[in-house]
Amino acid sequence: MLIPLLIFAATYLVLAIGRLPGFRVDRTGAAIIGAALMLAANVLTVQEAYAAIDYDTILLLFGMMIVVANLRLAGFFALVSAWVVDHTHRPLLLLGAIVLVSGVFSAFFVNDTMCLVLTPLVLEITSRQKRNSIPYLLAVAMAANVGSTATITGNPQNMMIGSFSHIAYRAFAARLAPIAAAGLVLTVAAIALVYRSEFRSEAPIRVEHGAVRVHRALLIKSLAASAAMMVCFFLGWPVPKVAVVAGALLLLTRRLKPERIYREIDWGLLVMFIGLFIVLAGIEKTPLAAGFFAAAARYHLERTAPLSVATALLSNLVSNVPAVLVFRGFVAHLPNPVHAWLTLAMSSTLAGNLTVLGSVANLIVIERARKEVHIGFWEYAKAGVPLTLATLALGVWMLG
């Protein structure tokens, strides 16, 4: 049993640090190599590897990527960004608008998307006005994390939890959307408090933006498909099926080349998921799983607070998606698995704001802004640590 343990440890080490030292192997590559080694070492058969993949998660994520790609190419998110510029002329109002837009749209269209869209806009506004860009960029990332807590389609780890738990979309949102809404208020408060010198100023912010390029026909079709998809989610239709059908219907077009859609899809993330499913299936054959269950009983991880703390710590060690996969086999055996799944979704997502490395959304903002603004580990932590502690405490209290 030593070989699968070593493969698991090496895979998760690369996931934690981002790359294999001395090699150009990223997180996706580590998942592929780990899965291949599980097969090479005969820990799993090829049939067992196929069976380990949760195809509902892959279908849901793939379908959502197509829908979001169409919305982006149609100019929908650019229109929303222009509206923010036109209607917020004070620093604190701008902060609140960024948090609201990033948080609300992240709940339905995956948090990473809003970070990609909003980061250039925030940089443009703040650089023209010669203001401190950092608090507004932090607002994009932190609000995206907090807002994505609300629904199954908010982020990749929630999509996995939705597939594993079979919790209805409406029931999931009913429990976690109030936490996300309260968390967005705390996000504004935390950033405004940490950077209070920035928000004392009442100098108006006025930025002229160019005409927004909109593909009208594609915009109407994408919005219609998105609205229909959300209605079906809340009506209780199978979430993966609805998402992939909506995405497939949007590919029926005479004007937009399909290659443009395919370029928008994060193929690496999909492959990483598949690899991690196989790696975790291999480790489930070892005594480590039984040891994990024993440790969980010792530390009362069936309770909301201990499970939230454990999830938050693990999420910041190896990132939230791998952390959720580690808990996958354990949660189903708890006295109240539905409550445990919701706790896992809440804590793994909110924990993303603790450090720069806690969420892919954070890294997207920092990397896209890197040429103009440097956001270091401690700069992020000044607002991230208190916000994470406050939102986790709020989440634990509201879930009960």
Steps between C-alpha positions, in 0.01 A plus 500: 500500500806728510497575125151658481578703813817636339317580176226679694750698710707605198190605303362709783840657568506637144138614539603688816805678356369543145786342304744209523839650594750469216234403244231678301222296657196694623201384705328346198816313406536373857145361493562327165830350617349392833209327325734330252725375781199351680436297185866417440540371857187285460331679788200538269391325185400705197135409567530619862654825379207556263257426782676748732426801277192696599360582158222720643763745625686501168178551302383783724830684490534452123144622432544807720826586326324506161216719632741745665718510186199605294407772748856635496530501121157663469620792715267442795764539770645806324152660513475430871846650554403815308189534717719493811718780361197713408320470835771519767679830554630466858773265628276317747218471246745359247622246755143396578411470131805286428418270792135475392571427134785260568310318775159470335624389158752263655211319666359398162783513246808367682720731708811479280311658209419818688862537607613478137245761393512752784876521565587702185205735562604571859858565392381743233278695739751525784804579283320785322391648831845442658342307786625197692397200288563235764178521706283493187690203356467318831127572483478320166669184627350488849145576388530236226593242764229603745225536238576163344407333829133554420432238233619173352615681184703761689834319492656164412497358853129577539435325169674191633305514824174539310580188298618295799219597736203522257374803697244691291618831356217687673569338840874572470437868421241534777758402762813667366379810309419689826854430622642628172286816515609580854859417403494759220403767754792389717728517195421868446545570872831314531663663197368847588635462855844372403541766229305775673734775374392415144131532580512816710530697178176623347664611177277391211613224267425567137633275227407523135477160337481415133201346330439145612510250216196276519400209280127566527366171359742292706424709810125442471548128439753463785282687750196297400691173540645613834160605634339173388786306655459674837124442499558130435756486781255644751219276372710202602606368160834309495765773518773333286249405230351850483843667485640283222177526294502881535864509394437269204206710375717812509743331260225505234599821325572622147718797596736408784784259424494211749879529541447829684281321754745213538782744578299635792464157664746413777594156374779473756255529788278225357800268460622582852162394640515168316852433626410584859198271495730210404770589755242513780354167389845349540550638849163365609650152470754573773474513883519881472124519446428304818750715689329813377163375625653426842653848520168653394321322784765613748468866402120493456504602135131419483445838668484822302784693665769225506421396140516864388839554666644177357372582151631857512848384604520226237363732231787740560755222493400328176223730361126451542428257214748234620387561858139421412610181328683388813179535702287329235506146643471619859199733481261235367543297822411783740168503693377801299679491163292780342596742776863388473506555123361852544758570772774373270380724214478804726834458674708390198377804303526766771843366596619610156532856633749411775815524287604575144531126432158411640311539172565502127291820484762677715782389272311614189461853636860521619645365175287722275591809704866410548641737233346801672445403865680259731284330761720299736413230751477733799324775308226253414491355851429840661142483378480130416566358847244709693242459223545122494473469876189719507322325212586150628369590845186639339460189287539265795242697698248518213531130410472408869 
